[in-house]
Amino acid sequence: MSLSCFQPSCNLLASCFAIFFLVLLQTKIATSALIMSMRNHHKNYHHSRPMLPSNQSTCALFVGAWVRDESYPLYDSSNCPTIIDAEFNCQMYGRPDSEYLKYRWQPLNCELPRFNGLEFLLKMRGKSIMFVGDSLGRNQWESLICMISSSVPRTSTQMSRGDPFSIFKFVDYDATISFYKAPYLVDIDLVQGKRVLRLEEISGNANAWRNADVLMFNTGHWWNHKGSLQGWDYMESGGTYYQDMDRLVALERGLGTWAKWVDANIDATRTRNEHRSFVGGKKFHLFLVLSSGIRIAPCSTGSCIPSEWSAGTTTATTKNCYGETTPVSGSTYPGEYPDQMRVVDTVIRGMQNPAYLLDITTLSELRKDGHPSIYSGDLSPQQRANPDRSADCSHWCLPGLPDTWNQLLYTALLF
């Protein structure tokens, strides 16, 4: 195998933990201000943070603040023990505080409908929902299962965990919620014992998700990793192999491949006219939802120093999510807008059927208190004693922030 390589520039990603969600879903045709404003949201992106639309009659779902709500959380982790992975089950693994569970996302000029798991199952009867991506997608997959299960605790279920495919089925409703592990979305092949990340090939993974009714994609986090955490040995683009390249360039090429697959395989007009599925008695049509990324902290020399978190209970010597118990106040985050989201914006603009942006960026950035930190079943006592090196400030506790992501998904699907 001939290998042609160039080294990465010193100006790589500005963020350590950046993720975003791409959702491909079927939803009902609606004329409400809520859904119409959501479908047009991606047009407001101009390489900066999203701004509140000037039309105040629409619902700005993603501009708002976190407010205390004693009716939260939406479920108890002890009632969902076989679903939540140890790394997300903060209460089971010793988190001493619980105030972080008592926050609800309040949009600026409307109310989110409260999640109703029974209604969700009734509307999704006979359908399949699949989360595709990395462990952040698994985080959200488990959240949705727990949210639904709390509403129908006696319904019959089946679960099968595997790698790369895991599936949970609500048998009485013939509804399945699956997770497919594909951290880069594009394919990885083994060539002469080396893992090759194919930036322009996605057909292998796409075969797994092609027939799902609702698809939620996420990627971003793994594009940053180097060293032992890097998931590939070489990147391949245009027939040339690279030991490395600017990670933003690689991300854009990979997402561009995903976008081309969507444009080639989804005919929005034909689907709108011919699809025969119904929600609430109304015909579906396909449209794309792109949920944005979150940047937890700036990175340098492989270590993330979240300087923006100095206002909480974080001490001067422990600048990570350890000890954080409350959200960032207000509606804005003091850090820079993630470079990965600029890539997302570019890719969306180039699509024939532009994705709708479900913008969870800011509302997630504000939840510095929502991470597992050292309260994870994956950590040893020695690791727990050293939060500077061991705190997980990437994933999210369950119950927690992913429940809000799913509440927004619920709103997009049913309202």
DAMOJO-V446066 format. One record per backbone hydrogen bond with DSSP energy under -0.5 kcal/mol. NH is the residue of the N-H (numbers start at 1). CO is the residue of the C=O. If there is no record, write none. Layout:
NH/CO + NH/CO
//
This chain:
4/2 + 4/241 + 6/244 + 12/10 + 16/297 + 18/16 + 19/294 + 20/219 + 21/291 + 22/217 + 23/21 + 23/289 + 24/22 + 24/215 + 25/23 + 25/287 + 26/213 + 27/25 + 27/285 + 28/413 + 29/283 + 36/32 + 37/33 + 38/34 + 39/35 + 40/36 + 41/38 + 43/40 + 44/41 + 45/42 + 46/44 + 56/54 + 58/55 + 60/58 + 61/59 + 63/60 + 64/62 + 65/106 + 67/104 + 69/102 + 72/69 + 79/76 + 80/77 + 81/78 + 83/80 + 84/80 + 88/85 + 89/85 + 90/88 + 93/89 + 94/91 + 95/90 + 101/98 + 102/99 + 103/100 + 104/67 + 106/65 + 107/105 + 108/60 + 108/63 + 120/116 + 121/117 + 122/118 + 123/119 + 124/120 + 125/122 + 126/173 + 127/124 + 129/176 + 130/214 + 131/178 + 132/216 + 133/180 + 137/134 + 138/134 + 139/135 + 140/136 + 141/137 + 142/138 + 143/139 + 144/140 + 145/141 + 146/142 + 147/143 + 148/144 + 149/145 + 150/146 + 151/148 + 152/148 + 155/152 + 158/169 + 160/167 + 166/179 + 167/160 + 168/177 + 169/158 + 170/175 + 171/156 + 171/169 + 172/156 + 173/170 + 174/170 + 174/171 + 175/170 + 176/127 + 177/168 + 178/129 + 179/166 + 180/131 + 181/164 + 181/179 + 182/133 + 182/180 + 185/182 + 186/184 + 187/201 + 189/196 + 191/189 + 191/194 + 194/191 + 196/189 + 196/194 + 197/195 + 197/234 + 198/187 + 198/196 + 199/197 + 199/236 + 201/198 + 206/202 + 207/203 + 208/205 + 209/205 + 209/206 + 210/206 + 212/209 + 213/128 + 214/128 + 215/24 + 216/130 + 217/22 + 217/215 + 218/132 + 219/20 + 220/183 + 223/220 + 224/221 + 225/222 + 229/226 + 230/227 + 233/195 + 234/195 + 235/242 + 236/197 + 237/240 + 240/237 + 242/235 + 244/6 + 250/246 + 251/247 + 252/248 + 253/249 + 254/250 + 255/251 + 256/252 + 257/253 + 258/254 + 259/255 + 260/256 + 261/257 + 262/258 + 263/259 + 264/260 + 265/261 + 266/262 + 267/265 + 268/266 + 271/267 + 272/268 + 273/269 + 274/270 + 275/271 + 279/282 + 282/279 + 284/277 + 285/27 + 287/25 + 289/23 + 290/356 + 291/21 + 291/289 + 292/358 + 294/19 + 296/17 + 296/294 + 299/14 + 300/303 + 303/300 + 305/298 + 305/303 + 306/304 + 306/319 + 307/305 + 309/306 + 310/307 + 312/309 + 318/315 + 320/318 + 324/321 + 328/366 + 341/338 + 342/338 + 342/339 + 343/339 + 344/340 + 345/341 + 346/342 + 347/343 + 348/344 + 349/345 + 350/346 + 350/347 + 351/348 + 354/352 + 356/288 + 358/290 + 358/356 + 359/357 + 360/358 + 364/360 + 365/361 + 366/362 + 367/364 + 368/366 + 370/367 + 373/392 + 375/372 + 376/374 + 377/86 + 379/376 + 384/380 + 385/381 + 386/383 + 389/386 + 390/386 + 391/387 + 392/373 + 393/391 + 397/370 + 398/88 + 403/400 + 404/400 + 404/401 + 405/401 + 406/402 + 407/403 + 408/404 + 409/405 + 410/406 + 411/407 + 412/408 + 413/409 + 414/410 + 415/411
//
